[in-house]
Structure formats: structure tokens, C-alpha cells
Amino acid sequence: MLGARLATHDGREMVVELRHALDAIAAIRGCQAFGQGLRLGRDDGACPADDERHQVARSMSLHGPHDRGMKRDEWKFEYTAARLAEAADAKIAHHSERLAFWKGKRDEVLATIRADGLEIDEKIVVGYQSPKSRDWERANRVSVRDDLRQKLDEVLEKLRDHTEQLTQYEGWSQMLCANPEQRVGLDIDDWLFFLRRA
């Protein structure tokens, strides 16, 4: 049927028919990104890069006019700065406790390394009667056992993380305590930052 209709039209009429068909597709729910691309093409706009097209399509499908669901990412909950300062202080206590725990672990790992974690690889050449002077430079290689090095790396990562968190929450606590009556609207990420259970 479409072939018969197209055969009876000249070129301009075909373009008009095609435009109407494309507009009809763009009006279908869920095809907003297609419609946006169509408008760009008609306005002689450049076609967006692949990742930009995917981002536009994703935002249109998630936040388009057809989306009648809850918009949790737009919710705001009001808290006083004093309440948030209490929450920041609880986080400070938690990270201080964790920091002390991991400092203790670091001391344990370092003591184990000092006691029996060092491996010394001595070259055979220094056992000869008269080794050359350069043999002494390369005679021994001292290394830490791999398992202990991995434990130490883990401990240092935890110390770094808890120190960073502690510093961040201390700054927030100071600022919030300076403005205790201020009301603050929190979205889900803010709420999780201050009030998530440890």
C-alpha cells in the first residue's frame, strides 16, 4: 500500500508525507529523543556525539513528561543545622573509633614485619674466599613477605579513608554548629552522607 501511495506522489509530496510520518513517530510516548534528533536535523544542527545522544535519550526516558512515577531524586527533607551537627558528631565518633582500631592493626602488622616478616636473599658470591667489591653492593636483598605487605597496604588504605572522612565530618560539624537554627533541605545523597547507619 505504501509503495502505491509513494508511486503517485512527486518528490516534494513525498518529503511532506515523510515529514508527517516522522513527526508521528516523534510524538509516540518514549520517542522524545528521536524527536529531539529530528528537530536538530531540521534546524541544520550538528548531530550530537554518541555518548551525548545516549545521555539525552536516558534523561528523556527517565524524566520525560510520560513519567508519572515518584521522583525520589527530587525529594527534599528539611532538617535543622543543629540536628545535622549531631549526625556529623556521630560520624566523627564512628570514624575516630575506626581510626584508632586501624592504628592498632598497623602497629600489629609492623611488629610482625619486624619480628619475622623480613626476607633476606644473600648472594652466593659473597661466600667465596675473596669477593669483588661490587659483589658486596649486590650481596643482599631485603624484602617484606608478600602477605604482610598486603596486610600493611590494607591497613594504610583504611587509615587514609577514615582520616579523610574524619576531617570532612569535623569541617561539617564546625560549620553546622555555627548556624544551628538554619534549616537545610536534604536530598537522598545528603541524607545518606549525614544519617546513614554505620
VEXNU-535090 format. One record per residue (C-alpha): x, y, z. Coordinates in pm, whole numbers, plus 50000, padded with zeros to 5 digits. Layout:
# VEXNU-535090
XYZ/...
***
This chain:
# VEXNU-535090
500005000050000/502805024350088/504525016749759/501385025749566/500985058349758/504615068049704/504375060049331/501575085449287/503445114349455/506165136249316/509355143249519/508035173149719/504885154949818/506995125049928/509075147650152/505905161950309/504505126850363/507795115550512/507895145650745/504385137950867/505355101750927/508495111751120/506535137051327/504025109951410/506855087051527/508385115151736/505025120651909/504875084752033/505475081252407/509095071352469/510385086052140/511285120752270/514985115552197/514115106751837/512025138651814/514855159251957/517265144751699/514725151851425/514455188351533/518255191551535/518395178051181/515705201851056/517475231451213/520735221551041/522185213951383/525105190551421/524355155251529/525445150551894/528205126251980/527205090352067/527595094052443/525635126852438/522815110352238/522645081952489/522615106752777/519775126752618/517805095152546/518315082652901/517275115853055/514225117752830/513165082552921/513765087753292/512415122953328/510105127553030/506545140553059/505215104953043/506945096153370/504195097653629/506035077253893/507625090154211/510575113054162/512625102754462/515685120954331/513735153654362/512535148254720/513855172054985/513615167755360/514245196855594/516495193955896/517935219956128/521665225256115/521785215556484/520325181156402/522825176656119/525665187256351/524605159356589/524695134956299/528135147756194/529365143556551/528125107356549/530075101756227/533145117756388/532875093656681/532505063956445/535465073356227/537605081656533/536895046956673/537705030556338/540875051456304/542065040056649/541275003856558/543275005556234/546185023256406/546334993556642/546274969856343/549114989356182/551204985556498/550494947856499/551474943656134/554654964356175/555634943856483/555114911556285/557184925155997/559984934556234/559844900956415/559664876256128/558434892855813/561714902755656/563254880155398/566954883255323/568274869454997/572044865755022/574014860554703/576224830254682/579114851054550/579824866654891/580544832155029/583714829554819/587134834854971/587694868854811/584544885154668/584964915454445/583984949654577/580944952754353/579674918954480/579184934554822/576924961354674/574574934954537/575164908754803/571894910454995/568354919054911/565904925755193/562174923655129/558954921255325/556864889655295/554094894455040/551264885455279/552464911055534/552944937655269/549334932055154/548084934855514/550064966955559/548624981155234/545094972955353/545714989255690/547165020555530/544165022955293/541745020955589/543745046955781/543695070355481/539935065555429/538935070955793/541275100955830/539705116855521/536165110155646/537025123155993/538415155655852/535345160355632/532815154755912/534775177156151/534525205555900/530775199855854/530245198556231/532005231856281/530015248856007/526665234556119/527305242956487/527995278956385/524495281056228/522315258456445/518925273656356/519465272655980/517065248855802/518595227355531/516835207055259/518465173055211/518125150454910/518815113154939/522585116454889/522825143555157/520705123055395/522895092355343/526035113155398/524885125255740/522395099655869/523225065555718/523815039255982/527455029056005/
***
